Amino acid sequence: MRTFYHGTTDVFKINRVLLPPVITDNKREEWRKKYTDKVFFTDSLLSASMYAKKACKKYGGNPIVYIVKPIGQYFNTVNTEYIADKALIVSKLTK
């Protein structure tokens, strides 16, 4: 079974389910118009860690990486990146 990760900041109080920016209004890439109704995740721990650091640069807080499980169908967009409507947080990785 493939493991998926989502990197973000601990500033956001997420309650077990990752929701898309169209609902949360938290969009690290302000220019992004495509997939604002999707949640992004990756099968690369290195990429998730990088995205967590980028989220901290924009929103503050400390980097955090979650292991997630897509809810519903998911699609590979490019390289190690995937999208789904939502994602369930399975666990939090600790450093």
Secondary structure, DSSP 8 states (H G I E B T S, - for coil): ---EEEEEETTS---SEE--HHHH---S-TT--TTTTSEEEES-HHHHHHHHHHHHHHH-S-EEEEEEEEEEEEEEEETTEEEEEEEEEEEE---
